Amino acid sequence: MTAPEAFAASSRPVKAYIAAVLVGFVVLLLWFAGIFERAEYNLRDRYVAALVQAVPSEFVIVEIDASSIGVIGRWPWSRELYAQAADVLGRAGVRSLSIDVDLSARARKEDDEALAIALRRLSQKADIRLPTFLQHSSLTTQNLVLRSPLPDFADSVDSVSVNMQPESDGLVRFLTMGFRWEGRLYPSAWNVMAGNLTQATWIDFSIAPESFTYVSFADLIDEKIDPALLSGRDIIIGSTAIELGDNLAVPVYQVLPGVVIQALGAETLKRGGLYKLGDTMNLLLMLLSWLMAALVLLRLSWQRSLQLLLAVGLFFIGGAILSYKYAALMIDVVTPLLMWVSVFVGINLARLDAESVERLWLQISLRDNQKLLDLIVGTANDSIICVNAEGIITRVNPAAQKLCGSDERSLLGTSIFHSLPAMTRNIAMLPPRPFDTLLVQAHSVSIPVQATVSRVDLSAEPLFTLLLRDLRERVAREQVLQYQADHDKLTGLLNRAALFRQIDSDLENQPSGFLIAVDIDYFREVNDTYGHVVGDRLLYAVGERLVGHFASIGIAARVGGNDFAIWCAGADYAQGGQAFCRSLLETLEGRFELDTSHGIELNISVTLGISENKCSREDAESLLRKAGDALLMARRAGHAMRCYSEADQQAASRRLELVPAIRTAIRQSDLTLMYQPKVDLHTLEIYGTEALLRWPRRNGAVVPVDVLIEVAENSRQIAPLTGWVVETILGNEAEWERAGLPRHIAINLSARLFQEKNFIAGLKDLLASSSGYYKFEMEMTETALAANPQQALGLITELLDSGMSLAIDDYGTGYSSLAYLRDLRANVLKIDKSFITNIDQREESQVIVQSTIRMAHDLGLKVVAEGIETMADQNFLCKAGCDIGQGYLYAKPLTQADLEVWCEQWQQHDRKVRRG
């Protein structure tokens, strides 16, 4: 041995001693700084959690729980409830009662008195404790204030402390004996409950919270609890409801209510308490560990030292567990163990020379890197395959083996191009970005994958890694999403967007075909009568019939709520289309036996609208729009189906042209008002007039009123149109009064107006500008009133209160409730002219008119008959007691000038002749 080697060998023990001293000193410094405290807590919590068990206990917790709050229905509770609880507990013969509820502030006087009396009564049989606690006066100050029970309760109870403080890790572990305030000692609640006033304690969390008996507060005051369960036991009333916020972070159980922690503390003290070695004893234990580790480990090789470390660790941990379980003593073991480990590391590092350390470190680093690489590759969810420049597989991870359906032995040495045949043969030319391709598995099944190629330049030759990701789930998910995007969720039919794409695609290849729009009549009534579940099942059943009967002829789709469509590509409606539609009606209007618990059977009717593609300019949207228009026209006419025609197209174009024309006509006052007189049938005096709107165009044609109103309503111009009528009438009021024309004037109001509250308010303002000559009457159809009765009631009442009267127009042609006639405060009932014309020749109309007149008079309504054209009509109505007549027998609608002439002629005419 050379001199340097001999010196190095002799200096190693000295370096080992120095290393043992230094590392031990560092561990001591860290212990003094509290670095190991949280690790100590964590280790102790783990073995305490394994020791948890239920123990016999005399404590009963009366829970202020969520169910009690729900039953009582309010929070905070009246103190009368606590008084009831005290009385129930007194009758049960409890040993003691602790109430963990703040009673430091006054409540209602009678409630406080009731609680004070109940506590005094119970105090004669049992000990009572109420909480006292210190808290900061505000968030911004450190000043403490004492919160204690009201003096009303103090004579019969003990004031006990309930203050708890968390440890450095934020968890409640230790309970004090109480606190002293202004010379008075307030013992802790757990000490008083345990009968031990001289001892603080750590909480024994190996006692399971299930050791205590739990009773709901609501069940207690309802006396649903067996008194034998409470007799002779210690009762704690406190909050366990999460929403009340009286929950604290603790070890083992994460969070516990404060009342449960009090019970754990009291039970711990009853069992003698839980102790922990003091700092002095812990310091001696560490110094002893330090000394023993240094003396023993210096004499052992590093292999024997590792075995000894394992034994020491088991000894410390086992000793700590036994000490906790059988001696109620907590011993710190993390720091002594770290002392042993640190001394071991220091000594063995000191034994190494610089070259050995470097070599060892390099080996460890290489081994760790290799393990890390193997771990990453082996556990990666993605499939990883390593290949050389020729594409030969050199390495494959388990995920790749599973994806390829082969084991590692079968894959190594084979060409990657066998598994990925669609990939280019020059692997170096593959793009570095991900690309989709197909992987052929061992059983020749192709699956979609995403491949990413990376190049690693090594010293010998480059290495290529292929990262493969299975796309089957993604493709399946995309297919599901595509299906959901193209199909209706309820019926499984194509939706509107998918149908449009199919139609447009078909029209590119062949321009012929027709589209059928199908609408279920009275579907809303099905929902209202049987519920939406039955309605949905009906829609599903309709979809099934469409697919089952017509899948080979056309494509069915659900395009709206209860709207379906069938596209017949390449078919000619004139050649078999009508027969197909009749077959469709017959199929859909058959009985539906819906699979419900009530065995509901439905017979429905449907309406069809058909549009035919006759030119290449049509698209799916226009075809469906035309089919929908045809459907609406069929329904208005009472027909089961209708095919959209060129005439319908022209009518639609004319209605479209009318939209801006109406706006212009209102602005330029191109409209005209006509007035049809009304006559009192009892006296044949002029009763009033009805204002009727006319629109003569510049080309001499007159726009039909029903078309004008329909377009105005659908283009939201009915409000300005009605406003023009009222403003025009009001503008003629002075002239009307000078001419002595009838004051009573009726105006027709559309039901759409009662969806616009602003218009009704504006109409009231217009009527308020009248000089008072006119007596306005608003006419509305009974069907319009029944459509939205609640909204109509409110707005019509406003108009009635402004001085107008209400007439129900066209009575008998729709549906209305007699209750609506009463609630709407109607003044006049107008019988539709369809019942009046030639009434002397139709007995059924006579019966209806006579009964309607009697009913109206019984309701206090006047009756107007419109459409009187003959003296026979007038004579019958006079005998039936009708009040007012209107019709061509008296006059057609007149201009204001013609009305003046007519009025003068009427007043001069011999009425006896008119009476016939």
DOTOR-332435 format. One record per residue (C-alpha): x negated, y, z. Coordinates in steps of 0.2 Angstrom, whole numbers, padded with zeros to 4 digits, always signed. Layout:
% DOTOR-332435
XYZ ...
***
This chain:
% DOTOR-332435
+0000+0000+0000 -0007+0017-0005 -0008+0031+0008 +0006+0041+0000 +0017+0025+0000 +0013+0022+0018 +0017+0040+0023 +0033+0039+0014 +0038+0023+0022 +0033+0029+0040 +0043+0045+0037 +0059+0037+0032 +0065+0033+0050 +0061+0050+0055 +0072+0057+0041 +0086+0045+0045 +0086+0051+0064 +0086+0069+0058 +0100+0065+0045 +0111+0057+0059 +0109+0072+0070 +0113+0084+0057 +0128+0076+0050 +0135+0073+0068 +0132+0091+0072 +0142+0096+0056 +0156+0084+0060 +0157+0092+0078 +0158+0110+0070 +0172+0104+0059 +0181+0097+0073 +0180+0113+0083 +0187+0122+0068 +0202+0111+0068 +0198+0104+0051 +0203+0086+0055 +0219+0091+0065 +0231+0088+0050 +0223+0072+0045 +0225+0066+0063 +0243+0071+0063 +0246+0062+0046 +0237+0046+0052 +0247+0045+0068 +0264+0049+0059 +0261+0034+0048 +0258+0021+0062 +0272+0029+0073 +0284+0027+0058 +0280+0008+0058 +0284+0008+0077 +0301+0016+0076 +0314+0006+0085 +0331+0009+0093 +0331+0010+0113 +0345+0010+0126 +0350+0027+0130 +0363+0036+0141 +0363+0051+0129 +0379+0055+0119 +0378+0068+0105 +0394+0077+0101 +0391+0083+0083 +0397+0100+0076 +0396+0091+0059 +0403+0095+0042 +0418+0085+0044 +0423+0094+0060 +0421+0111+0052 +0432+0105+0038 +0445+0099+0049 +0445+0115+0060 +0444+0125+0044 +0434+0140+0051 +0417+0145+0058 +0412+0151+0071 +0425+0142+0082 +0436+0149+0095 +0428+0146+0112 +0445+0139+0117 +0439+0123+0107 +0424+0121+0118 +0436+0123+0133 +0446+0109+0126 +0431+0098+0124 +0425+0102+0142 +0442+0096+0148 +0442+0080+0138 +0424+0076+0145 +0430+0080+0162 +0444+0068+0161 +0432+0055+0154 +0420+0057+0169 +0404+0062+0161 +0388+0064+0171 +0382+0080+0163 +0386+0091+0149 +0373+0102+0139 +0380+0114+0126 +0368+0119+0112 +0378+0134+0106 +0375+0152+0108 +0387+0159+0121 +0377+0175+0125 +0390+0187+0116 +0408+0190+0120 +0422+0183+0110 +0441+0186+0112 +0444+0189+0131 +0457+0175+0132 +0445+0163+0124 +0431+0167+0136 +0442+0166+0151 +0449+0149+0145 +0431+0142+0143 +0425+0149+0160 +0440+0141+0168 +0436+0124+0159 +0417+0125+0164 +0421+0129+0182 +0433+0114+0183 +0421+0102+0175 +0406+0109+0186 +0415+0101+0201 +0412+0084+0193 +0397+0085+0182 +0381+0096+0179 +0383+0109+0165 +0369+0117+0155 +0370+0132+0143 +0356+0138+0132 +0345+0153+0135 +0332+0157+0123 +0319+0171+0118 +0319+0179+0101 +0312+0194+0092 +0323+0209+0092 +0321+0211+0073 +0310+0205+0059 +0299+0220+0059 +0294+0220+0078 +0286+0208+0090 +0297+0213+0105 +0306+0199+0113 +0324+0199+0120 +0332+0186+0131 +0348+0178+0125 +0357+0170+0140 +0375+0164+0143 +0388+0177+0148 +0390+0181+0167 +0408+0174+0166 +0400+0156+0164 +0384+0158+0174 +0392+0154+0191 +0396+0136+0186 +0382+0132+0174 +0363+0130+0174 +0353+0141+0161 +0340+0131+0152 +0328+0135+0138 +0330+0128+0121 +0315+0136+0113 +0304+0125+0102 +0288+0130+0093 +0280+0120+0078 +0262+0114+0078 +0249+0120+0066 +0256+0109+0052 +0273+0117+0054 +0281+0102+0062 +0289+0101+0080 +0279+0089+0090 +0277+0096+0107 +0290+0102+0120 +0286+0114+0134 +0293+0114+0152 +0302+0131+0149 +0297+0149+0151 +0297+0163+0164 +0306+0179+0161 +0306+0194+0173 +0301+0183+0188 +0314+0169+0184 +0309+0152+0178 +0320+0145+0164 +0317+0126+0163 +0318+0117+0147 +0334+0108+0143 +0325+0091+0140 +0317+0092+0157 +0333+0096+0166 +0342+0082+0156 +0328+0070+0161 +0327+0075+0179 +0308+0080+0177 +0305+0098+0179 +0286+0097+0181 +0280+0089+0165 +0278+0095+0147 +0278+0081+0134 +0274+0076+0116 +0290+0069+0107 +0290+0051+0105 +0296+0049+0087 +0295+0030+0088 +0312+0032+0097 +0325+0030+0083 +0338+0044+0082 +0350+0029+0081 +0347+0026+0099 +0359+0039+0104 +0378+0038+0103 +0386+0051+0090 +0403+0057+0092 +0412+0070+0080 +0418+0086+0089 +0434+0085+0080 +0437+0067+0086 +0433+0072+0103 +0446+0086+0105 +0459+0076+0096 +0455+0062+0110 +0451+0049+0097 +0436+0043+0107 +0437+0030+0120 +0434+0038+0137 +0424+0022+0142 +0411+0027+0129 +0408+0044+0138 +0410+0039+0156 +0395+0042+0167 +0384+0047+0152 +0374+0063+0148 +0383+0073+0134 +0375+0085+0122 +0386+0096+0111 +0376+0104+0096 +0376+0107+0078 +0371+0093+0065 +0379+0101+0050 +0366+0106+0037 +0375+0123+0033 +0374+0129+0051 +0355+0129+0049 +0350+0122+0066 +0338+0109+0058 +0319+0108+0061 +0305+0100+0052 +0298+0085+0062 +0286+0071+0058 +0292+0053+0053 +0310+0059+0049 +0306+0075+0039 +0321+0085+0046 +0331+0083+0062 +0345+0094+0070 +0339+0103+0085 +0351+0094+0097 +0344+0077+0091 +0326+0084+0095 +0332+0089+0113 +0339+0071+0115 +0322+0063+0109 +0312+0075+0121 +0324+0070+0136 +0323+0052+0132 +0304+0053+0130 +0303+0061+0148 +0314+0048+0155 +0302+0035+0149 +0288+0044+0158 +0283+0056+0144 +0270+0055+0130 +0252+0061+0133 +0237+0065+0122 +0219+0065+0127 +0213+0082+0131 +0199+0091+0122 +0186+0086+0135 +0190+0068+0133 +0190+0069+0114 +0173+0078+0114 +0166+0064+0125 +0173+0051+0114 +0165+0059+0098 +0149+0061+0107 +0149+0043+0112 +0154+0038+0094 +0140+0049+0088 +0127+0041+0099 +0133+0023+0096 +0133+0026+0077 +0116+0033+0077 +0108+0019+0088 +0117+0005+0079 +0117+0010+0061 +0098+0014+0061 +0094-0004+0065 +0106-0012+0051 +0104-0013+0033 +0117-0003+0023 +0127-0019+0019 +0128-0024+0037 +0133-0006+0041 +0147-0007+0029 +0154-0022+0038 +0152-0014+0055 +0161+0002+0049 +0176-0009+0043 +0177-0017+0060 +0175+0000+0069 +0189+0007+0059 +0200-0008+0063 +0196-0006+0081 +0199+0012+0082 +0216+0012+0073 +0222-0004+0082 +0217+0003+0099 +0226+0020+0095 +0242+0010+0090 +0241-0001+0106 +0238+0014+0117 +0253+0023+0109 +0265+0008+0111 +0260+0002+0128 +0252+0017+0137 +0261+0031+0129 +0244+0039+0126 +0239+0047+0109 +0221+0045+0105 +0212+0054+0091 +0204+0042+0079 +0201+0052+0063 +0186+0062+0070 +0177+0047+0078 +0179+0037+0062 +0172+0051+0052 +0158+0053+0064 +0153+0034+0060 +0156+0036+0042 +0145+0053+0041 +0131+0045+0051 +0131+0030+0040 +0130+0041+0024 +0117+0052+0031 +0106+0038+0037 +0107+0028+0021 +0104+0044+0010 +0089+0048+0020 +0082+0031+0017 +0082+0034-0002 +0068+0043-0011 +0071+0056-0025 +0069+0043-0039 +0080+0030-0031 +0094+0043-0028 +0093+0049-0045 +0094+0032-0052 +0108+0027-0040 +0118+0042-0045 +0116+0039-0063 +0122+0021-0061 +0136+0027-0051 +0141+0040-0064 +0140+0028-0078 +0150+0015-0069 +0163+0028-0064 +0164+0035-0082 +0166+0017-0089 +0179+0013-0076 +0188+0029-0079 +0188+0026-0098 +0194+0008-0096 +0207+0014-0084 +0213+0028-0096 +0213+0016-0111 +0220+0002-0102 +0235+0011-0094 +0239+0023-0108 +0257+0022-0114 +0251+0026-0131 +0243+0012-0142 +0224+0015-0144 +0215+0006-0158 +0196+0009-0161 +0189+0005-0178 +0173+0007-0187 +0170+0016-0204 +0176+0001-0213 +0192+0000-0204 +0187-0016-0194 +0196-0016-0176 +0183-0016-0162 +0194-0012-0147 +0212-0012-0144 +0221-0008-0128 +0236-0018-0120 +0249-0005-0126 +0242-0008-0144 +0243-0027-0142 +0261-0026-0137 +0265-0014-0151 +0257-0025-0164 +0264-0041-0157 +0247-0049-0156 +0234-0052-0142 +0217-0044-0142 +0208-0060-0149 +0219-0060-0164 +0216-0042-0168 +0198-0039-0165 +0188-0041-0181 +0203-0039-0192 +0206-0024-0204 +0217-0010-0198 +0224-0009-0216 +0233-0026-0213 +0243-0018-0199 +0245-0001-0208 +0246-0005-0226 +0253+0012-0231 +0238+0021-0224 +0223+0026-0236 +0209+0014-0237 +0196+0028-0233 +0199+0030-0215 +0187+0045-0215 +0198+0055-0227 +0213+0053-0215 +0219+0070-0209 +0216+0074-0190 +0234+0079-0188 +0248+0067-0183 +0257+0058-0198 +0271+0046-0199 +0268+0028-0206 +0274+0010-0204 +0266-0003-0193 +0268-0021-0199 +0269-0032-0183 +0263-0050-0182 +0280-0057-0187 +0280-0046-0203 +0293-0033-0196 +0289-0015-0200 +0292-0002-0187 +0290+0017-0188 +0275+0024-0179 +0266+0041-0178 +0247+0039-0181 +0233+0051-0175 +0215+0048-0181 +0200+0055-0171 +0182+0053-0176 +0168+0051-0163 +0150+0053-0170 +0139+0040-0160 +0120+0037-0162 +0122+0022-0173 +0138+0025-0184 +0154+0035-0182 +0169+0027-0172 +0187+0031-0176 +0201+0030-0164 +0219+0028-0169 +0232+0034-0157 +0249+0025-0162 +0266+0030-0155 +0281+0020-0157 +0294+0030-0166 +0308+0017-0164 +0317+0026-0150 +0315+0043-0158 +0321+0037-0175 +0336+0028-0166 +0339+0044-0156 +0339+0054-0172 +0351+0042-0180 +0362+0044-0164 +0361+0063-0165 +0364+0063-0184 +0379+0052-0181 +0386+0063-0167 +0382+0078-0178 +0392+0071-0193 +0406+0062-0183 +0420+0067-0172 +0417+0061-0154 +0435+0055-0151 +0440+0047-0167 +0424+0042-0174 +0429+0050-0191 +0418+0062-0201 +0419+0080-0194 +0422+0095-0204 +0404+0099-0208 +0400+0081-0214 +0416+0081-0224 +0411+0097-0233 +0394+0090-0237 +0402+0074-0244 +0415+0084-0255 +0402+0096-0262 +0390+0081-0266 +0404+0072-0275 +0409+0088-0284 +0392+0089-0291 +0393+0072-0299 +0412+0072-0304 +0423+0087-0304 +0439+0078-0301 +0447+0074-0285 +0460+0080-0272 +0460+0084-0254 +0475+0080-0242 +0476+0090-0226 +0486+0080-0212 +0494+0089-0197 +0503+0080-0183 +0520+0089-0180 +0524+0094-0162 +0507+0087-0156 +0507+0101-0143 +0523+0094-0136 +0515+0077-0135 +0501+0084-0124 +0513+0094-0113 +0525+0079-0111 +0513+0064-0108 +0496+0073-0104 +0480+0075-0114 +0475+0057-0111 +0490+0051-0121 +0487+0064-0134 +0469+0059-0136 +0474+0041-0138 +0487+0046-0152 +0473+0055-0161 +0462+0040-0160 +0476+0029-0166 +0480+0040-0181 +0461+0040-0185 +0462+0021-0185 +0476+0020-0197 +0468+0032-0209 +0452+0021-0209 +0462+0004-0209 +0474+0009-0223 +0465+0021-0234 +0446+0018-0232 +0444+0010-0249 +0454+0025-0258 +0447+0040-0249 +0436+0047-0235 +0445+0052-0219 +0439+0066-0207 +0445+0075-0192 +0444+0094-0196 +0453+0101-0181 +0463+0098-0165 +0477+0088-0173 +0471+0091-0191 +0465+0077-0202 +0459+0077-0220 +0457+0064-0233 +0446+0066-0248 +0450+0056-0264 +0435+0058-0275 +0437+0055-0294 +0456+0054-0292 +0469+0063-0301 +0484+0069-0290 +0496+0069-0305 +0491+0050-0308 +0496+0041-0293 +0493+0055-0280 +0511+0058-0275 +0513+0039-0272 +0498+0038-0262 +0504+0053-0251 +0521+0045-0249 +0512+0029-0243 +0502+0039-0231 +0517+0047-0224 +0525+0030-0221 +0510+0023-0213 +0507+0037-0201 +0525+0039-0196 +0527+0021-0191 +0528+0017-0172 +0512+0020-0162 +0511+0008-0146 +0498+0017-0136 +0488+0006-0124 +0492+0015-0108 +0498+0009-0091 +0515+0015-0094 +0517+0007-0111 +0521+0023-0121 +0527+0021-0138 +0528+0036-0150 +0535+0039-0167 +0528+0055-0175 +0530+0065-0190 +0516+0073-0201 +0515+0086-0214 +0504+0085-0229 +0496+0099-0239 +0487+0094-0255 +0474+0104-0265 +0467+0097-0281 +0450+0102-0289 +0454+0107-0307 +0438+0116-0311 +0420+0115-0306 +0420+0131-0297 +0429+0124-0282 +0420+0119-0266 +0425+0110-0250 +0429+0125-0240 +0441+0132-0253 +0449+0115-0256 +0453+0113-0237 +0459+0131-0236 +0471+0128-0250 +0477+0112-0243 +0480+0120-0227 +0490+0134-0235 +0500+0121-0244 +0503+0112-0228 +0510+0128-0219 +0521+0132-0234 +0528+0114-0233 +0532+0116-0215 +0540+0133-0217 +0551+0125-0231 +0555+0110-0220 +0546+0098-0233 +0535+0083-0228 +0521+0088-0241 +0517+0100-0254 +0503+0102-0267 +0495+0119-0269 +0499+0126-0286 +0493+0140-0297 +0509+0150-0291 +0503+0148-0273 +0486+0154-0278 +0494+0170-0286 +0505+0173-0271 +0490+0171-0259 +0481+0184-0270 +0495+0196-0270 +0496+0194-0251 +0477+0197-0250 +0479+0213-0261 +0493+0219-0249 +0481+0220-0234 +0472+0236-0240 +0487+0242-0249 +0497+0242-0232 +0484+0252-0224 +0484+0265-0238 +0503+0266-0238 +0503+0269-0219 +0490+0283-0221 +0499+0291-0236 +0517+0288-0230 +0521+0278-0246 +0534+0268-0236 +0553+0272-0234 +0566+0270-0221 +0583+0264-0224 +0598+0265-0212 +0612+0252-0212 +0627+0258-0202 +0635+0248-0187 +0654+0250-0184 +0664+0248-0168 +0676+0234-0172 +0688+0239-0159 +0690+0257-0165 +0681+0257-0182 +0671+0272-0176 +0653+0273-0181 +0643+0265-0168 +0625+0267-0174 +0612+0262-0187 +0598+0250-0189 +0582+0257-0196 +0575+0246-0210 +0558+0247-0218 +0556+0247-0237 +0540+0248-0248 +0543+0254-0266 +0527+0251-0276 +0522+0264-0290 +0525+0251-0303 +0544+0251-0298 +0544+0234-0289 +0549+0233-0270 +0538+0222-0259 +0550+0210-0250 +0551+0214-0232 +0547+0197-0226 +0531+0197-0236 +0527+0214-0230 +0529+0209-0211 +0520+0193-0213 +0505+0201-0221 +0505+0215-0208 +0506+0203-0194 +0492+0192-0200 +0481+0207-0204 +0484+0215-0187 +0493+0230-0195 +0510+0227-0188 +0506+0239-0173 +0501+0254-0185 +0516+0250-0196 +0528+0250-0182 +0520+0266-0175 +0523+0274-0192 +0542+0269-0192 +0544+0276-0174 +0535+0292-0178 +0545+0295-0194 +0561+0292-0185 +0556+0304-0171 +0550+0317-0185 +0568+0317-0191 +0576+0319-0174 +0580+0337-0175 +0587+0336-0193 +0597+0320-0188 +0605+0330-0173 +0610+0345-0184 +0618+0333-0196 +0628+0324-0182 +0622+0307-0187 +0624+0292-0175 +0613+0293-0160 +0611+0275-0157 +0597+0268-0168 +0590+0250-0168 +0572+0246-0172 +0565+0229-0176 +0550+0224-0165 +0538+0210-0170 +0533+0197-0157 +0515+0201-0161 +0517+0218-0153 +0519+0210-0136 +0501+0203-0137 +0495+0221-0138 +0497+0230-0122 +0489+0246-0128 +0502+0247-0142 +0516+0246-0129 +0509+0260-0119 +0507+0270-0135 +0525+0266-0140 +0531+0272-0123 +0521+0289-0125 +0530+0291-0142 +0547+0288-0135 +0543+0300-0121 +0541+0314-0135 +0559+0312-0140 +0571+0327-0137 +0583+0314-0130 +0596+0314-0145 +0591+0296-0150 +0597+0281-0140 +0584+0268-0145 +0587+0250-0146 +0574+0237-0149 +0578+0221-0159 +0568+0205-0156 +0572+0187-0162 +0576+0174-0149 +0562+0163-0155 +0549+0177-0153 +0555+0180-0135 +0554+0161-0131 +0536+0160-0138 +0528+0169-0123 +0542+0173-0111 +0531+0178-0096 +0521+0191-0106 +0536+0197-0115 +0545+0199-0099 +0533+0212-0092 +0530+0222-0107 +0549+0223-0112 +0553+0228-0094 +0541+0243-0097 +0551+0248-0112 +0568+0246-0104 +0562+0256-0090 +0557+0270-0102 +0576+0271-0108 +0577+0259-0123 +0590+0245-0124 +0586+0227-0130 +0595+0217-0143 +0592+0198-0146 +0592+0197-0165 +0597+0183-0177 +0604+0173-0162 +0608+0155-0165 +0594+0152-0178 +0581+0147-0165 +0579+0142-0147 +0580+0152-0132 +0585+0149-0114 +0600+0158-0106 +0589+0162-0092 +0578+0172-0104 +0594+0182-0109 +0597+0186-0090 +0579+0189-0085 +0575+0200-0101 +0589+0212-0096 +0596+0211-0114 +0610+0223-0118 +0616+0216-0135 +0617+0199-0144 +0616+0199-0163 +0624+0184-0171 +0615+0179-0187 +0623+0182-0204 +0622+0164-0208 +0636+0161-0196 +0646+0176-0201 +0647+0175-0220 +0664+0167-0226 +0667+0163-0208 +0686+0161-0211 +0682+0146-0222 +0670+0137-0210 +0678+0130-0194 +0661+0125-0187 +0655+0142-0188 +0671+0149-0180 +0668+0138-0165 +0650+0143-0163 +0654+0162-0165 +0669+0161-0153 +0659+0152-0139 +0644+0164-0142 +0655+0179-0140 +0663+0173-0124 +0646+0168-0117 +0639+0185-0121 +0653+0194-0113 +0652+0183-0097 +0634+0189-0097 +0638+0207-0099 +0631+0208-0116 +0639+0217-0132 +0640+0207-0147 +0635+0213-0165 +0640+0202-0180 +0628+0205-0195 +0632+0200-0213 +0651+0205-0213 +0656+0206-0231 +0674+0203-0232 +0690+0210-0223 +0693+0191-0218 +0676+0191-0209 +0681+0207-0200 +0698+0201-0196 +0692+0185-0188 +0678+0194-0178 +0691+0207-0171 +0702+0193-0165 +0687+0184-0158 +0683+0200-0148 +0667+0204-0157 +0661+0222-0152 +0651+0229-0167 +0650+0224-0185 +0637+0227-0198 +0636+0222-0216 +0640+0226-0234 +0658+0228-0231 +0654+0244-0223 +0638+0249-0232 +0622+0243-0239 +0605+0251-0231 +0606+0269-0235 +0593+0283-0236 +0595+0297-0224 +0604+0308-0236 +0616+0295-0242 +0619+0290-0224 +0625+0308-0221 +0637+0307-0236 +0643+0290-0230 +0647+0296-0212 +0657+0310-0219 +0667+0299-0230 +0670+0286-0217 +0676+0298-0205 +0689+0305-0218 +0694+0288-0224 +0711+0280-0218 +0706+0267-0206 +0723+0258-0206 +0719+0253-0224 +0702+0246-0218 +0711+0236-0205 +0720+0227-0219 
***
